[in-house]
């Protein structure tokens, strides 16, 4: 019995990309349940070569390792140590290697999630928001990171907020009960 290396979903991605190039919805493919953005990203599968998507996913794996490396360096890891961690945990790990080279788009989701965390740590909230929005758009499960990200941003915001203390350095006092605004219906 011969086992094909290409993921079954990769055929679905390519069929959806073909539909998009014909001006039709990717959802006309019976089992396509992914973002239309993925079908658009894989239109070179139709125009150039069917292997394009696999190369894109492998490039996503490599980019994810670069982002992880930069995040480790930002946190103070030595270059050799950060490189070793990325190589051991990601680049030489047979699971992500096999998944992306078989034609599964998870590498792109991993890249977007790592980029989100990298940008949040660096204070680039706009870039983090775009990365996170794309990650959730690609797959729903990155939504589970919303609470930890929000809590991290809240702690960072309150620690550095100019409004956390009065001008003389003393903490603000509790303003008491919130006043009602009847003209706004509150």
N, C-alpha and C positions, 0 to 999 in steps of 0.2 A: 504494500500500500504506500503510495506516494503522498507525502504531506507537503502542502504548499507553505512557503515561508511568509508570504504576504498575508497580512491581516484581512479578514473578511470585510471589515468596515472600510478598508482602503478602496475596495471595489465600489462600495457605496459612495464614498467621497468622490471618486472619479466620475461615477455616473451622475452625481449631483452637479459636479463642475461642468460636465458636458451639457446638462440641462440649462445651466446658467448661461453658457456660451450661446445657446440657442434662443435665449430670451425667455426661458420658462422658469418656473419655480423649482428649486431643488427638492421641494417636498413632493413633487410628482414621482420621485423615486420612493417606492413603497416603504423601505426601511430607513430612510434618511430622517434622523431625529436630532440633528446637530444645528448649530447656528448657520444661517446663510453666509455669514462672513467666511466660514471655512470653505464652503463651495467656491466662493469668489477667490480666496487665496490659492485654491488648487486649480484654477483655470489653466495655468501653464501645463498641467497634466494632459490637457487636451491639445494645446497649441504647440508645446515643445516636446516633452517626453513624459511618459506616464510615471517615471521614477522621480519627477520633480518634487512631489509631495514628501516622499521618503527623505530626500535630501534636505528639504525644508525642516522636517521634524528632527533630523539629526543635527542640523544647524541650531535648532532650538535647544537641543540637549547641550551643545557646546556653549551656547550663549548663557544657559542657566548655570553652567559651571563657572563661567567668567563672573557672573553676577554674585554667585556664592563666594568666590574668591575675593572679590572687592568688598563684600560685606564683612568677611573675616578680617581683611586688612584694616577696614575702617574701625573694627572693634579692637585692634591692637595686635593681632596675630602676626608673627613674623612671616615673611614671604614664603620661605620654604615650608613652614608649618601649614600655612593656608593652602599652598599648592598641594601638599600631601593630603590634606583633608578633602579637598575637592576631587583629587584624583581617586582616592580610596572610596569616598562616599558616592561619587557621581560618575565620573568618567570611566572608571574601570569596573563599575558595578554592572554585572550582566543584565540585570532587570531593565533599567532604563535604556541600556544599549539595545537590547532586543526589541523592546516595546516600540521605540521610535524607528528603528530600521525596518521593522515589519510594516510600518505604515500607520501607527496609532498617533493621534494628535495630542496625547497627554504631555509631551515635552513642551508644547506651546503653553499649556495651562501652567505647568510647573515654572516655566520662565516668567510668565506674567505674575504669578504669586510671589516668586522670589524678588522680582523687580519692585512689586508693591512694597514688600517689607524693606528692601534696600532704600527706596525713596522715602518711606515713612521715617526710617532711622536717620536719614540725611536731612530731613525737614522739607523735602520737596513734595508738599502735600498735593499740589495740582498734578504732578507726574504720577504720584502714588494713586490718586483717584482715577486717572485714566487707565493705568495698568490694572487696577482692581476692577474697574468697570468692564474692561475687556476680558479679564479672567472669569468673572461671573457670567459674562455673556457667552463665553466659550463652553463653560460647564457650570452647573449650579453649586457644586460643593464648595468652592472658595467662599461662598456666602458665610460659611461657618467661622471664617476668620474675622468677620466684621466686629464682633464684640471685643476680642483681644486688641484689635487695631484701635477701636474707639477708646478703650480704656487706656491704652498706651498714649494716645494723643491727648486725652483728658489729663492724665497725670503730667505730661510734658507741658501742657498749656497752663495748668494751675501752678506748676512750679516756677514758670518763667513769666507769669502774667503780671503786668504792671498794676493791675487792679486788685491784687491779693493783699495789698497793704496800703495804709494811708500815706500821704507824702512824708510824714514824720517817721515812718517805719513801723508804726503800731498797726496791728491787724484791724481791718474794718469791723465795725460793730454790726450786729444783726439789725437790719432796718425794721424789724418787727413785722406785723401782719401786712400782707400785700393789699394795697388799696384797690377797690373795685373801680371799674371803668364802665359805668352804666351806658354811656353813649356808644360803646362798642359791644354791648351785650355781655360784658364780663362782670 
